[in-house]
Structure formats: C-alpha cells, structure tokens
Amino acid sequence: MQTSWTRTTWADVLDAPGPARDEVHILSFAHDLDAHVLRELEALLTPQEHAQARRLRRELDRDRFIAGRARLRQLLGACAG
C-alpha cells in the first residue's frame, strides 16, 4: 500500500481526476473562511439546508455546516461532471 499526502488549493481539487479503482482520496478543508467566501458557499445550499443552518444556535456551527455542505456539493458536482 502506498500513502502520499498533498496540500493543494480547492480549485485544484475540483479540477483533479477522481481516484483510480485502487485509490482512496481523503480531503479536508478549513472551516474558518472569510465572510465573502462563506456567502458565496451559502448561495449553493438548498432551501432545506438554509433552514437547517438557521436552526443551529452558534454562529461557528452554522458557518461550519454551510461550508461543509457547499464544499461537498462542489466536490460531488465535479466528480459527476
């Protein structure tokens, strides 16, 4: 088994090819985004996801939920083509 770690930008992740049959890609990203980036990500959410985010009491939890859902949507969209 071969293991490698690479730091890259989010744009590079979205443009990269998906894993081969014998590979697993593990991604992580920072949740502490500036307000401008967070608002752009928030625009990607569905009305149901907006409602779910509003139910979270702490602003930090809301921001993390928004960032996580939007990044997942971007990643799945890139994988699906």
Residue pairs with C-beta under 8 A, 6 or more apart in sequence:
8 16
10 29
10 71
10 74
13 27
13 75
13 78
14 74
14 75
14 78
15 78
18 25
18 79
19 25
27 75
29 67
29 71
31 63
31 64
31 67
31 68
33 41
33 63
33 67
38 63
38 66
38 67
41 66
41 67
41 70
41 71
42 50
42 53
42 66
42 70
44 69
44 70
44 73
44 74
45 53
45 66
45 69
45 70
45 73
49 65
49 66
49 69
52 65
53 62
53 65
53 66
53 69
54 62
56 62
56 65
